[in-house]
Amino acid sequence: MPSLCRDCLTPFDHGTRCPSCGRPRIIAHPELFDLQIAHMDCDAFYASVEKRDNPELVDKPVIIGGGKRGVVSTACYVARIRGVRSAMPMFKALKLCPDAVVITPRMSVYAEVSRKIRKLMEELTPAIEPLSLDEAFLDLRGTQRLHGAPPAVMLARLVKRMKDELGITGSIGLSHNKFLAKIASDLDKPRGFAVIGAAETEDFLRPKPIRLIWGVGEASQQALERAGIRTFEDLLRWDIQDLTARFGSMGDRLWHLARGQDRRRVTRNAPIKSISNETTFYEDTGDLDILDGHLWRMSEKVADRAKAKGMAGRIVTLKLRQADFKIVSRRIALPDATQIADRIYRTARGLFEPLHARGPFRLIGTGISELVPESQADLVGDLLDPQAETRAKAERATDAIRERFGSDAIVKGRALR
């Protein structure tokens, strides 16, 4: 059985311990040294950065989020053991984990760490497709001759360097296509390395729930369940024509994914079409104060990500999901592109106000699209709001202070709702 020690990176044929270092942290699989498509996902990324930067937090439960009426962005694994989950209302998270340390996100810091991780990846292959700050696909086909080692060895070396040089851990999924690599990266977290081989694909997928399919949200899952489709085995009973007739293009995709088939390539530098953030509530809410607080925090996150990527957007979008799961969205074009949180928030709030009466809502989100380089951002401003330029300058000054002294140096009262 092809095997690899994840500590000293020694490849060997079989055994439960590494013959070189004697440690048991090994990965073994019949196709281990043949597979070449990978997905790397950092473990509780934001929380890991905070623990790295403040060693006093290492053994403590850490929640990244904001305000008692806010939601959890992410939580470390200590907090997750207590039941804390992403998108959970903060008050519920603190009931489950009252001793948690709550930290406001530092997006600029996370973006810088992400850039360093990306640089390590680029030493392995130019074929990298980032999905977010903390995860990416890698295509390592044709790299074995360059590195003198199969992809599995190089991936184990990657996460070892991430830990040793950056203080961040990650999990690897290795398979023969993107769909399966992404599933694999979630199988053994944290600090995982999981493999799904070609020979085992259908047997592996058959009993699994369809929610494993990336992109199948709650509404799609309910539509599939109404058709009697809850597992991959249920999907295998359908002809491609019937699936397509009922679900359109998604039906064709589902037919192929049920068989572990995914022809999508790992696309380097795929153009970013939008930057957005949304929150799903555990309980539907029509409370204007709560919704407004979420809208501000999401606008801040969108702005932080836009600034980290050096982008700005001409279109501001608002997304709502009503209690009956109906999606309502509105969008508006600005005179010029923006990456200012205040401007994104005020525009999204203007879109939201006439829709408030349709509540309660189970989801709210906002974002920007029609992205342009930041050099084209906020050149005109809001001609109807003479104070907009003053607030934009104040936001830039706030960014500079947070960059130097930390994200808690300045916190707007609106963010505490």
N, C-alpha and C positions, 0 to 999 in steps of 0.2 A: 504494500500500500504506500504510494507516494506520500511523504510526510515532511513537515517543516517545523522547526523550532522557532517560535515567534519571539524568543528572547535573544538567542545568539545567531539566528537566521541560518542555522545549519539544515540543509536538506538531507533526508535519509529515507530508507526504504520502509521500515516498519518499526513499531515499538510504541510504548505508552510514555516513555521519557526520552529526552534528547540524549543521544550517545555522546555528545560533546560536553554539554553543561549539566546534564542530569535533571533538568527541570521538566515539569509535566505540561507546560503551556505550549502544546503543539496543535497543529491542524493537519488532518489526514483525510485524503479523498482520492478515489481512483483517477479523477481528471484534474487534480490539483495543478499540475504543471502544464496543462494543455489549454486552460481557459484564459481569456484575454480581455474581457470586458468587465470593468469594475465600477462600483459606486462607493465613495468614501463619505461617511457622515460623522461629523464631530459629535462627541457625547456631551449633551447638555451644554452647548457651546458657550452661551452668555455666562452661565453660572460657573463654568470651568475657567473662563477668563478672570472672573471676579475672585475665585479661590486662588488662582495663580498669583494675582496681584496683591492679595491679602491672605497670607498663610494662616492667620488666626481663624479664617473661615473654613479651613480644610475639612474638619470633622463636623461642621455645623450644617443644618438644613438651610439652604439659600433659595430664595424666590426672587426672580427678576420680574418686576412689575411696578405698579405705582398706585398709591392711594387706597384707602379702605374701600372705595367704590370702583376701583380699577379691576383689572383682570391679570392673571398670571401670563407673562410672556413665555417663560420657561422656568423650570425648577431643577435643582440638582437631584441626584438619585437618592440622597438621604431624605429629601422632602417627598420624592415620589413614592418611597416606601410607605410614607404616612398617608398616601392617597392624593397628594397634590398633583394636578395636571394642568397642562397648557390650556388657556382660555377659561379656566375656572375663575369665578368671581373671587376677588381678594379676601373678602370677609369669610368665605367658605374655606379658602385655603388656610387662613389663620386660625380657624376653628379646629381644623385637622392638625395643624402644625403651629401652635401658638408661640413656640420658641424660635420660629424661622427668622432669619435675617432677610429683610426685604430691601432690595437694591433697585434704584431707578436705572433703566438701560443706558449704557454708554455706547451708542452706536458707532461713533467715530473710532473708539478703541477697538471694538469688535471688527470693524472694517479693516483696520490696520493689521490685526492678527490674521484676518482672512487673506490679505494680500501676501503675507509671509508664507502661509500654507500653500497658496497658489504657486508661489515661487518654487517650493519644494516639489510640487507636482510637475512643474514644467521641466524639472531635471529628469523626469522619467519619460514624458511623452508630450508632444505638442497638442495632442488630441484630447483636450479637456473641455468639458461642458459644465460650467457652474450652474447650479440650480438656485443657490442662495449663498449667503456668506459662509455657511458651514457645511455645504455638501456639493459634490460634483461627480459627474461620470468621467471615467478615464478609459480610453481605448489604447491598449498596450500591444496591439498586433504589430509584429515586425520589430519589436524593441529588444528581443532576447539576444540577438547577435550584438547589438549596441552595448548592452549592459553585462553581457556574459552570464545572465541568470534569467530564469523564467519570470513572467509577470508576478506570480504569487510571492516570490522572494522579494521583488522590488516593492510590492505593496506593503509587505510586512516591514520592510526597511523604512518606507515612508512614514507609517504611523509610529514607528520607534523614534525616528528623527523628530516628528511632531512633539512627542512626549519629552525627549531629551533636550531639544533646542528651544521649543516654544512653550513647554509646559501644558500642552493641550492633548487630550486623548481623542481617538477616533475609532470607528468601526468600519470594517471592510466587507463588502459583498462582492463575490467573484462568480461570474457565470458566463454564458455564451451570448447574452443580449442584455440590453438596458433594463427591460422589464424585470427580469429575474435577478439581475445584480442589485437593483434597488430593494427588492423583497429580501434578498439575502442579508443586506447590511443591517436590517432590523432584527434578525433572528437571534443574535448573540450579544446584544448591547448590555453594558458598556464594554469597551475595549475588545470588541468581538471581531471574529474573522470567520465568515460562513461561506460555504460553497454550494451552488446548485449546478450539478452537471447536466449535460445534454441527455444522457441515458436515463436519468431519474426524473426528468422534468414533469411528464404527465402524471406519474405516480405521486410526486410531491404535491402538485397543484390540486389533484382531484378532490380531496376532502376539505380544501381550504375555503373560507368564506370569500365572497366576491368583493368585500370591502378592502381586500388586499390590493385590488387594482387601483393604481395611482390615477386619480382624476375622477373616480366614481364617488361622488359626494352623496350626502344624505338623500337628496331628492331622487337622484339616479338609482340609488340602492333601493328605495321604496318602489320605484317603477319596475325594477327587475324582480323584486319580491312579489309584486302583484302578478307577475307572469310566472311565478313559481320557481324563480332562479335565486337561490341563496348560496350555492356553492359552485365551484368550477365543474364539479360532476354534473350539476344541473345544466350548465352551459353546454357541455359536451353532447347533450341529448338533442340540441337544436341544430337544424340545418342552417347554413349561412344565409340562404334566401329568406327563411322565416325570421331570423334575427334582424336582418337588414330591413325587411318589410315593417317590422314592429318598432325598431329603434334607430333606423336610419344608418348613418355612417358609423355611429357608435356600435351598432350591431355587428358590422363587418369587423371592427377592431376587437370586439369581445370574442368573436369566433376564433380569431387567430391567437389572442392572448390565452384563451382556455387551453390551447395546445402548446403554450409556451413559445409562440412565434412572435417575434418583434423585429421588424426590419429597419427600425429607426437607427440612424448612425449617430455616433457621438459627434456633435457639431461644435467645433471650436468657434468662439466669438459669435455665437448666435445673437443676432440683434435683440436688445432688450426693448420690448414694445410698451411696457408699462411698469409702474412701481405702485404697489398697493398694499393695504393692510386691512384686515377685517377681524371681527370678533363675533363668535357665536355664544349666546347666553345660555346658561343652564336653565333659566326660567325666562319666559317672554316678559318684556318690560316695555311700558309706555312712559316711564318716568323721564321727563324732559331733562332734568338735571343729570341723571345717570347717562342718558344717551349723549348729552352735550359733552360730558366729561370724556366719554369714550371717543367721540369724534375729534376732540382736541388731541388726545394722546396718539390716536392713529395718524392724524395730520403731522404730528411731530415725528413719528416713526418714518412716514413716507418722506418727509423733508430730510431727515437724517440720512436715509438710504440714498436719496437723490444726491445729496452733497457728497456722500462717500464715493458715489460712482461718477461724480462730475457731470451730472445730468440735470435737466429741468424739463417740465412738461407744459404743453399748451392747453391740454384738456384736463379738467378736474371732473372726476366721476364720484357719484354717491351710489351705494348699493344697500338695499334693505331687503330682508326676508321677513314677510309677515307671518303671523301665527299659523296660517293655512299653508305655509311653505311657498307661497307665491313670491317671486322675486320682482322687486321694483327697483329700477335704476334710472338715474338721471345724469346728464353730463352737460357741461357748458364749456365753450371755448373762451379763453382769456385773450386780451389784446396782445400779450406777449407771454412767453414761457415763464414759469416760476419754480423755485425750489424753497420758497419761504413758507414755514409752517403756518404762520399767522394768515397768510393769503390763501393757502390751501384750505385751512379751517374755515375762514369766513365765507369762502366760496361754497364749500360743502354744506355749511350751516344754512346758507341761503337756499340751496337745493332741498335741504331737509325740511325747512319750516312749513311749506305747504303740504308736506306728506305726513306730518306728525299725527294728524287725526286718524290716519290709517292704522296706527299701532293697536295693540302692542306688537313688538318686533322680537324675533329670535336671532337676528343677525344685523349688524351694521358694519359698513366698510367704506373706505374712500381711497382714492388713488389718482395718479396723474398718468397721462399718455401723450402720444405725439411728442416723444422725447427729443431734445436737442442738447448740444453741449452747453455747459453752464455759462460759457462766455456770452450766450444769447439770452441769459435769464434776467428777468426783472429790469428790463431796459426802459419800459414805459411806465409800469406800475398801474395803480388804480386811480384814474383821473377823477373819479367821483369821491375818492376818499383821500383828502389832503394829508391825513395822518399816517397813511400806509407806508410812505417812505421812512418816516421816523421809526415806526414799529419794525420795519425791515432792518434798519441800522442797529436798533436795539437787539434784535435777534442775532445778527452777525456778531455783535459784541458779546452777547451771552454765549454763543458758540465758542468764541475765543477763550472766555473765562473757564468754561467747562472743560475745554481741551487741556488747559493748564492745571486746573485745580480739582477736576473731577465733576461728574455729572450732578452731584448734589450741591455744588457751589451756589447754583441759582435754580430754583424751582418755582414755576408759576403756580399761583393758587388754583387756577383752573385745572391743573394736572392732578390735584389732590382729590378731586371729586370721585 
